[in-house]
């Protein structure tokens, strides 16, 4: 009998398990992960950026958790000797109509407490990023780069040092709710009894949440694949640190950008295309039942109608290297198609409600036997310890 079972060994599940164990070491806590190690999906496939909280609505869970989580993450990395680099980034406006949006973004950052941000001129941008085309920009010194898989491994190590237990290759397939406990059944045939379930299953968080309650969960996870190119080593000089566009307010993703990686090299991307499989990292990855389930969700059909034009552009860039290059050339005109080498891809677990809303904020759904983290999009990795703290407070209020 366990006090708590955490489902999911990504960075949010690990941070949550760690925070609970830190605050109440006497609790018997088990983390179940279906893969052979930690951080195998969203955490291990992201761009490794430490986000500042620039983009998020003031007062939202995203904003408050990102800003608090940012400080928690850096403190943890200092204590555990995890390398990171606060290299800063530039957000650039390349068209006149983007300048008002850029200034709105700067104001939002100030409301979120990012007082060291600065509006910078075209000339100042050239001093920092000599190859960038821009009219105006925001210098964000808080932004950094890190390896989130390394962070996750440290979370796991510390959690286990405190007496926590992790079991890999344990995919949760059923949950039987009892009066004061739940029985968690895995694909290997094991059954674990617990007083409370904490669901941090990422791309399958809605599926696990549905197992915890009889009534229907009102959100579905829709998978969006983000594809990256790597810049050839001889062209690394074109990008000093991080270069971002002004985000399109009519589309829920940031757009393609340039990122220097902590382990070396430069990435360009990602785009954002509907994936035909929840863990579909390749264009050829298709899971027909999962694809049909997404297409059947009324909310997703409304999203597809609303964003069809932008979505077609994203798909075109997915299959056309020339189109991808053209999008990058808006910021760095010198970049050429031959400078790009196919890189990796990640899949974002985007929660979509019944009415066609793409949830922009973190979403936590509680019921009698479980606390379900049903939407934890970027900046979840930066915010992981703060999200873990938020969830652990809810856990301890119930245990």
Beta strands, then each sheet from edge to edge (+ up, - down):
strand 1: 2-7
strand 2: 29-32
strand 3: 49-50
strand 4: 84-85
strand 5: 89-93
strand 6: 118-121
strand 7: 136-140
strand 8: 144-146
strand 9: 165-167
strand 10: 172-177
strand 11: 182-186
strand 12: 191-199
strand 13: 219-231
strand 14: 242-245
strand 15: 257-260
strand 16: 266-269
strand 17: 273-274
strand 18: 340-353
strand 19: 363-366
strand 20: 370-375
sheet 1: 9+ 2+ 1+ 12+ 11- 10+
sheet 2: 9+ 2+ 1+ 12+ 20+ 19-
sheet 3: 3+ 8- 4+
sheet 4: 6+ 7- 5+ 14+ 15- 16+ 13- 17+
sheet 5: 6+ 7- 5+ 14+ 15- 16+ 13- 18+
end
